Amino acid sequence: MGIENDTNQFKIGNGVSTWSARPYGGIQGNVGPAGTNGTNGTNGTNGATGSQGIQGNPGVTHGNYDGGNASSIYGGVSPLDGGDANDI
């Protein structure tokens, strides 16, 4: 027979089974159900706003070589036939 000092539980050997395979003795019931989860903590505060990034390079400007209206969503691409580039 052996008594554990930290749990005050005991085991009784049977001369055949290993000690770790033996059940604990004494009066003890079944393990109860798990308890409910605790509440979550509050969120922390947001950090400071970061600094502004560097300015990008300017875009390429295309010339209007034929005198047509080259205002388009493509940044001034003009048609070669002298017409307007509004509908590209």
Contacts in CASP RR format, 6 or more apart in sequence:
PFRMAT RR
TARGET T0000
AUTHOR 0000-0000-0000
METHOD contacts of the structure
MODEL  1
MGIENDTNQFKIGNGVSTWSARPYGGIQGNVGPAGTNGTNGTNGTNGATG
SQGIQGNPGVTHGNYDGGNASSIYGGVSPLDGGDANDI
1 10 0 8 1.000
1 11 0 8 1.000
1 12 0 8 1.000
1 13 0 8 1.000
2 10 0 8 1.000
2 11 0 8 1.000
2 12 0 8 1.000
3 9 0 8 1.000
3 10 0 8 1.000
4 10 0 8 1.000
9 24 0 8 1.000
9 25 0 8 1.000
9 26 0 8 1.000
9 28 0 8 1.000
10 24 0 8 1.000
10 25 0 8 1.000
10 26 0 8 1.000
11 19 0 8 1.000
11 22 0 8 1.000
11 23 0 8 1.000
11 24 0 8 1.000
11 25 0 8 1.000
12 22 0 8 1.000
12 25 0 8 1.000
13 19 0 8 1.000
13 22 0 8 1.000
14 22 0 8 1.000
61 75 0 8 1.000
61 76 0 8 1.000
62 70 0 8 1.000
62 75 0 8 1.000
62 76 0 8 1.000
62 77 0 8 1.000
62 78 0 8 1.000
63 70 0 8 1.000
63 76 0 8 1.000
63 78 0 8 1.000
64 70 0 8 1.000
64 76 0 8 1.000
64 78 0 8 1.000
65 78 0 8 1.000
66 78 0 8 1.000
66 79 0 8 1.000
66 80 0 8 1.000
66 81 0 8 1.000
66 82 0 8 1.000
66 83 0 8 1.000
67 78 0 8 1.000
67 82 0 8 1.000
68 78 0 8 1.000
68 79 0 8 1.000
68 82 0 8 1.000
68 83 0 8 1.000
68 84 0 8 1.000
68 85 0 8 1.000
69 83 0 8 1.000
69 84 0 8 1.000
69 85 0 8 1.000
69 86 0 8 1.000
70 76 0 8 1.000
70 77 0 8 1.000
70 78 0 8 1.000
70 84 0 8 1.000
70 85 0 8 1.000
71 85 0 8 1.000
71 86 0 8 1.000
72 85 0 8 1.000
72 86 0 8 1.000
72 87 0 8 1.000
72 88 0 8 1.000
73 88 0 8 1.000
74 85 0 8 1.000
74 88 0 8 1.000
76 85 0 8 1.000
77 85 0 8 1.000
77 88 0 8 1.000
78 85 0 8 1.000
79 85 0 8 1.000
79 88 0 8 1.000
END
